[in-house]
Amino acid sequence: NILNILNGDTADVATDHWHRYPTDFAIAQNMGTNTLRTSVAWEKIEPSPGMFDGTIIQHYRTEFQAMKNMGLRPMITLMHGTVPLWFEAQGGWLASDAPEEFAAYAAYVVRQLGDLCDLWVTINEPLVLAGDGYLTGKAPPQINSPAAAVEAAINLVLAHRLATAAIHDIQPMIVPNWLGLPLRGVGLVNGLDVFDPLNPNNLLDVITAGLVAEFSNWLIPEAAVYGSIDASMLEAELTALGQDTSKIDLHSLANKMNSSIPGNPLLDWIGVNYYTRH
């Protein structure tokens, strides 16, 4: 729905990396970069459910090979925000099968491109997607509901865990990262901000800042690793954010995650986006 977007603008071209990637890679190379993080577009690769576009995959193969030829290691994000329109039409991140749909897409990409990349990001800043898209409605799909935000966040975590399990099946982590070899495997990238209490001498301000930080920075990474959400803590965090949780069955939502855990899909590493403090 572009009715709420100024001039009906789209991001179809943006910085035109799709065509300008050789120039982008040359800039990165000249900066002395050894790894370059970019993404693949779910909506391009799977334009309709279960139907994958081989020409798009070939474009990415050409792009990633060019990257490697220039001494740049690909770090590839499987979803940096955008989803296919058919996925959104089915309910987006509120659909019950959303995690499975994403994991199937992720598995396809890794099977097709895994010979060129073994450093994958499942989802970029999932809580930003849930917060801006479903809690405040500032971004598509422009839903303003704490219940929807919690459900979307849980589905994003499940999507990450299912995708990670699938990627580990395709590219097993035989050698752990801590042996000093180049980083590899599957990570989750989060924005980690600093939250200062308005008055550091006011206990309520200190507690509130701590709850907001726990929610914003650690809710999804901890759920991704441990496969569970503490409903009571989540209620306290949402209350600190000024959200009314009286009509939300947080325990039932949390149990959805706690009873839907695939086997041991832990993070191999964590990515940190650092921007600001509040």
C-alpha positions in Angstrom: 0.0 0.0 0.0 1.8 3.2 -1.2 -1.0 5.6 -0.2 0.9 6.7 2.9 4.2 7.2 1.1 5.1 10.7 -0.2 4.7 10.9 -4.0 4.1 7.2 -4.1 7.9 6.8 -4.2 9.4 3.3 -4.1 12.8 1.8 -3.3 13.0 -0.2 -6.6 16.2 1.5 -7.7 17.6 3.2 -4.6 21.4 3.4 -4.9 21.2 1.0 -7.9 23.7 -1.5 -6.5 22.0 -4.1 -8.7 23.8 -2.5 -11.7 26.6 -0.6 -10.0 28.0 -3.4 -7.9 31.4 -3.4 -9.7 31.9 0.2 -8.7 30.7 -0.5 -5.2 33.1 -3.4 -4.8 36.0 -1.3 -6.2 35.3 1.4 -3.5 35.3 -1.3 -0.8 38.5 -2.8 -2.2 40.3 0.6 -2.2 39.3 1.1 1.4 41.1 -2.0 2.4 38.0 -3.9 3.2 38.3 -7.7 3.3 34.6 -8.7 3.9 31.6 -7.0 2.4 28.1 -7.4 3.8 25.3 -7.1 1.3 21.9 -8.9 0.9 19.8 -10.9 -1.5 16.2 -9.9 -2.2 13.6 -12.5 -1.2 11.0 -10.7 -3.4 13.2 -11.1 -6.5 14.3 -14.7 -5.8 10.8 -16.1 -5.0 8.3 -13.8 -6.8 5.5 -16.3 -6.1 5.1 -19.0 -3.5 7.5 -21.9 -4.1 8.5 -20.5 -7.5 12.2 -19.4 -7.7 13.8 -17.3 -10.4 17.0 -18.8 -11.7 18.0 -15.7 -13.6 18.1 -13.8 -10.3 20.2 -16.5 -8.7 22.6 -16.3 -11.6 22.9 -12.5 -11.1 23.9 -13.1 -7.5 26.3 -15.7 -8.5 28.0 -13.3 -10.9 28.0 -10.6 -8.3 29.4 -12.8 -5.5 32.1 -14.2 -7.8 33.1 -10.6 -8.8 33.3 -9.8 -5.1 35.6 -12.8 -4.4 37.7 -12.0 -7.5 38.4 -8.6 -5.9 39.5 -10.2 -2.6 36.2 -9.4 -0.8 34.5 -12.1 1.2 30.7 -12.1 0.9 28.7 -11.8 4.1 25.1 -12.2 2.8 21.9 -11.1 4.6 18.9 -13.2 3.6 16.4 -10.6 4.6 17.1 -6.9 5.2 13.5 -5.8 5.7 11.6 -6.4 2.4 9.4 -9.4 1.8 7.5 -10.6 -1.3 4.1 -9.1 -1.8 2.5 -12.6 -1.8 4.1 -13.2 1.6 2.5 -10.0 2.9 -0.8 -10.8 1.3 -0.9 -14.1 3.3 -0.4 -12.1 6.6 3.2 -11.3 6.6 5.0 -12.0 9.9 1.6 -12.6 11.6 0.9 -15.7 9.4 1.2 -19.0 11.2 3.4 -20.4 8.5 5.7 -17.4 8.1 8.7 -19.0 9.8 8.5 -22.1 7.5 8.1 -19.9 4.4 11.2 -17.9 5.3 13.2 -21.1 6.2 12.4 -22.7 2.8 13.5 -19.6 1.0 16.7 -19.4 3.0 17.5 -23.1 2.4 17.0 -22.6 -1.4 19.4 -19.6 -1.4 22.1 -21.4 0.5 21.9 -24.5 -1.7 22.2 -22.3 -4.8 24.9 -19.9 -3.5 26.7 -21.9 -0.7 29.7 -22.6 -2.8 30.4 -18.8 -2.9 29.4 -17.9 0.6 29.5 -19.5 4.1 28.8 -16.4 6.1 25.1 -15.8 6.4 22.9 -13.3 8.3 19.3 -14.6 8.6 17.5 -11.3 9.4 18.7 -7.8 9.9 17.4 -6.1 13.1 14.3 -8.2 13.5 13.0 -6.1 16.5 13.1 -3.0 14.3 10.9 -4.8 11.8 8.5 -5.9 14.6 8.7 -2.5 16.4 8.3 -0.1 13.5 6.0 -2.3 11.4 3.7 -3.8 14.0 4.1 -1.9 17.3 4.2 1.8 16.2 3.1 1.4 12.6 5.8 3.8 11.3 6.9 1.3 8.6 5.0 -1.3 6.4 2.8 -3.1 7.1 1.8 -0.1 9.3 0.1 -2.0 12.1 -0.1 -0.3 15.5 -0.7 -3.1 18.0 1.4 -4.5 20.8 -0.2 -7.9 20.4 0.7 -8.0 16.7 4.2 -6.8 17.5 4.8 -9.7 20.0 3.4 -12.2 17.5 5.6 -10.8 14.7 8.7 -10.9 16.9 8.1 -14.5 17.9 7.6 -15.5 14.3 10.8 -13.7 13.3 12.7 -15.6 16.0 11.2 -18.9 14.8 12.1 -18.0 11.3 15.7 -17.4 12.3 15.9 -20.6 14.2 14.3 -22.7 11.5 16.5 -21.1 8.8 19.6 -21.6 11.0 18.9 -25.2 11.4 18.4 -25.6 7.6 21.6 -23.8 6.8 23.5 -25.9 9.3 22.2 -29.0 7.6 23.5 -27.7 4.3 26.8 -26.2 5.6 27.6 -28.1 8.8 29.8 -26.2 11.4 32.5 -28.9 11.6 35.1 -26.5 12.9 34.0 -24.0 15.6 34.7 -20.3 15.1 36.8 -19.9 18.2 39.8 -21.8 16.8 41.1 -18.6 15.2 40.1 -19.5 11.6 38.0 -17.1 9.5 34.5 -16.5 10.9 31.8 -18.6 9.3 28.3 -19.9 9.8 25.0 -18.1 10.7 24.5 -14.9 12.6 21.7 -12.6 13.6 22.3 -8.8 13.3 20.8 -6.5 15.9 20.9 -2.8 16.6 22.3 -2.3 20.1 21.6 1.1 21.5 22.6 2.7 24.8 19.6 3.7 27.0 20.4 6.2 29.8 18.0 6.9 32.7 16.6 10.5 32.5 17.7 10.9 36.1 20.4 8.4 37.2 19.5 9.2 40.8 15.8 8.2 40.3 15.3 4.4 40.9 12.2 4.3 38.7 14.1 6.0 35.8 17.0 3.5 36.2 14.6 0.5 36.2 12.7 1.8 33.2 15.8 2.4 31.2 17.0 -1.1 32.0 13.7 -2.7 30.9 13.7 -0.7 27.7 17.3 -1.7 27.0 16.5 -5.4 27.7 13.5 -5.3 25.4 15.2 -3.4 22.5 18.6 -5.0 22.6 18.3 -8.5 23.9 14.7 -9.8 23.6 15.3 -11.3 20.2 18.9 -12.4 20.4 18.2 -14.2 23.7 15.1 -15.8 22.3 17.1 -16.9 19.2 19.7 -18.6 21.3 17.6 -20.0 24.1 14.4 -20.6 22.2 12.1 -19.1 24.8 10.6 -15.8 26.0 9.8 -15.0 29.6 6.3 -13.7 29.4 6.4 -11.9 32.8 9.6 -10.0 31.8 8.1 -9.2 28.4 5.1 -7.7 30.1 7.3 -5.5 32.3 9.3 -4.4 29.3 6.2 -3.5 27.3 4.8 -1.6 30.3 8.0 0.4 30.5 7.5 1.3 26.9 4.1 2.7 27.7 2.2 -0.2 26.1 -1.1 -1.6 27.5 -0.7 -5.3 27.9 -3.9 -6.0 29.8 -5.7 -7.4 26.7 -2.7 -9.5 25.5 -2.3 -13.2 26.5 1.5 -12.9 26.6 1.9 -16.4 28.2 0.1 -18.1 25.3 2.2 -16.2 22.8 5.4 -17.1 24.7 4.3 -20.7 24.8 4.0 -20.7 21.0 7.8 -20.2 20.9 8.6 -22.4 23.8 6.8 -25.4 22.2 8.2 -24.8 18.7 11.9 -25.3 18.9 13.9 -27.1 16.3 17.1 -28.9 17.4 20.0 -26.8 18.6 20.0 -23.9 16.0 22.2 -21.7 18.1 23.9 -18.5 16.8 27.4 -19.0 15.4 28.1 -15.3 15.9 26.2 -12.1 16.6 26.3 -9.0 14.5 26.1 -5.5 16.1 24.8 -2.4 14.4 25.6 0.6 16.6 24.0 3.9 16.0 23.0 6.0 19.0 22.0 6.4 22.6 18.7 7.5 24.1 
